[in-house]
């Protein structure tokens, strides 16, 4: 049998876990808004700038019958700018899903911690009373159900961790492709300009 101090300590842990779940849920929406906005704007600018460069090049080539030398460099630059636009758009399309996956996993971790604290409280005070209904809680039954659900929760966490990792690889790969393609396109255009003007 636990003493009153131990029961109070476990209740304090439970209260802390409940507060953490609430803070995590609030943090999901705020982080989603801030994070997505800042990073997405950067890649939007790259996509818009690449589109403007493609439009300017096409307009220039249409107005000047004389071709630029070497012509393959112009073709490569146009292709690289197109790859930059597509990868930036894809990255911005997938990135918010990654942010939500991270926050969803953090929320699950907080809920798991809350369940652990509840279990400790019920072990310390087997005659606990529900704050919602005012009725006595069957602590042994609740603990056995919680233990039975732990394996399912671990599987859910594992699946969500795998999804988070896959989404991270997707958007970071798109970022890398975007930045590399843009770098080579700018180099090709600079070389072409130095050679022809």
C-alpha positions in Angstrom: 0.0 0.0 0.0 1.3 3.4 -1.0 1.3 6.4 1.3 -0.4 9.7 0.8 2.8 11.4 -0.5 3.3 8.8 -3.2 -0.4 9.1 -4.3 0.0 12.9 -4.5 3.3 12.6 -6.5 1.6 10.3 -9.0 -1.4 12.6 -9.2 1.0 15.5 -9.9 2.6 13.4 -12.7 -0.8 12.8 -14.2 -1.7 16.4 -14.1 1.6 17.3 -15.7 0.9 14.7 -18.5 -2.5 16.1 -19.1 -1.1 19.6 -19.4 1.6 18.3 -21.8 -1.1 16.7 -24.0 -2.9 20.1 -24.1 0.2 22.1 -24.9 1.2 19.6 -27.6 -2.2 19.9 -29.3 -2.0 23.7 -29.2 1.6 23.5 -30.5 0.5 21.4 -33.5 -1.5 24.2 -35.1 0.9 27.0 -34.3 4.0 25.1 -35.6 2.2 24.0 -38.7 1.3 27.6 -39.5 4.8 29.1 -38.8 7.0 26.4 -40.2 5.0 25.7 -43.4 4.7 29.4 -44.2 8.4 30.2 -44.0 9.9 27.2 -45.8 7.1 27.2 -48.4 7.7 30.8 -49.3 11.3 30.2 -50.1 10.5 27.4 -52.6 7.6 29.4 -54.0 10.1 32.1 -54.9 12.4 29.6 -56.5 9.5 28.2 -58.6 8.3 31.7 -59.6 11.8 32.9 -60.4 12.5 29.8 -62.5 9.2 30.3 -64.4 10.0 33.9 -65.0 13.5 33.0 -66.3 12.0 30.4 -68.7 9.5 33.0 -70.0 12.2 35.6 -70.5 14.5 33.1 -72.3 11.6 32.0 -74.6 10.7 35.6 -75.3 14.3 36.5 -76.1 14.8 33.5 -78.4 11.5 34.3 -80.2 12.5 37.9 -80.8 16.0 37.1 -82.0 16.3 34.9 -85.1 20.1 34.4 -84.5 20.6 31.5 -82.1 22.9 31.4 -79.2 26.0 29.3 -79.3 26.2 26.6 -78.1 22.5 25.8 -78.4 22.7 22.7 -76.2 23.5 24.9 -73.3 20.3 26.9 -73.7 18.3 23.7 -74.0 20.0 22.3 -70.8 19.3 25.6 -68.9 15.6 25.5 -69.9 15.3 21.9 -68.9 17.0 22.5 -65.6 14.8 25.5 -64.8 11.7 23.3 -65.6 13.1 20.7 -63.2 13.5 23.4 -60.6 9.9 24.6 -60.9 8.5 21.1 -60.7 10.6 19.9 -57.8 9.8 23.2 -55.9 6.1 22.7 -56.5 6.2 19.1 -55.4 8.2 20.0 -52.3 5.6 22.6 -51.3 2.8 20.1 -51.9 4.3 17.4 -49.7 6.0 19.5 -46.9 2.8 20.3 -44.9 2.1 16.5 -44.7 5.5 16.0 -43.0 4.9 18.8 -40.5 1.6 17.2 -39.5 3.2 13.7 -39.3 5.8 15.0 -36.8 3.2 16.8 -34.7 0.9 13.8 -34.8 3.7 11.5 -33.5 4.5 14.0 -30.7 0.9 14.1 -29.7 0.8 10.2 -29.5 4.0 10.3 -27.4 2.3 12.7 -25.0 -0.8 10.5 -24.8 1.3 7.4 -24.1 3.0 9.3 -21.2 -0.4 10.3 -19.9 -1.5 6.7 -19.9 1.6 5.7 -18.0 0.9 8.3 -15.4 -2.7 7.1 -15.1 -1.5 3.6 -14.6 0.9 4.7 -11.8 -1.9 6.6 -10.1 -4.3 3.6 -10.3 -1.6 1.3 -8.9 -1.0 3.7 -6.0 -4.7 4.3 -5.4 -6.8 1.3 -6.5 -10.0 2.8 -5.2 -9.8 5.9 -7.5 -12.9 7.7 -8.4 -13.6 9.1 -11.9 -13.7 12.9 -12.0 -16.2 12.8 -14.9 -18.8 10.4 -13.5 -18.0 10.3 -9.8 -18.1 6.5 -9.8 -15.4 4.2 -8.6 -12.9 3.1 -11.3 -12.0 -0.6 -11.6 -8.3 0.0 -11.5 -7.3 -3.6 -12.1 -9.5 -3.9 -15.2 -8.3 -0.5 -16.5 -4.6 -1.4 -16.0 -5.0 -4.8 -17.8 -6.8 -3.1 -20.7 -4.1 -0.5 -20.9 -1.4 -3.2 -20.9 -3.2 -5.1 -23.6 -3.4 -2.0 -25.8 0.4 -1.2 -25.4 1.3 -3.5 -28.3 -1.3 -1.9 -30.6 0.0 1.5 -29.6 3.6 0.5 -30.3 2.6 -0.7 -33.8 0.8 2.6 -34.5 3.9 4.5 -33.3 6.1 2.4 -35.5 3.9 2.9 -38.6 3.7 6.7 -37.9 7.5 6.9 -37.5 8.0 5.1 -40.9 5.5 7.5 -42.5 7.3 10.5 -41.0 10.6 9.2 -42.3 9.2 8.6 -45.8 7.7 12.1 -46.0 11.0 13.6 -44.8 13.0 11.8 -47.5 10.4 12.9 -50.1 10.5 16.6 -49.4 14.3 16.7 -48.7 14.9 14.9 -52.0 12.7 17.4 -53.8 14.6 20.3 -52.1 18.0 18.9 -53.1 16.8 18.3 -56.7 15.4 21.9 -56.8 18.6 23.5 -55.5 21.0 21.5 -57.6 19.0 22.0 -60.8 18.7 25.7 -60.2 22.5 26.0 -59.5 23.4 24.2 -62.8 20.8 26.3 -64.7 22.2 29.6 -63.4 25.8 28.4 -64.2 24.7 27.4 -67.7 23.0 30.7 -68.3 26.0 32.7 -67.0 28.3 30.7 -69.3 26.0 31.3 -72.2 25.8 35.0 -71.5 29.6 35.4 -71.2 30.2 33.5 -74.4 27.6 35.4 -76.5 27.5 39.0 -75.2 
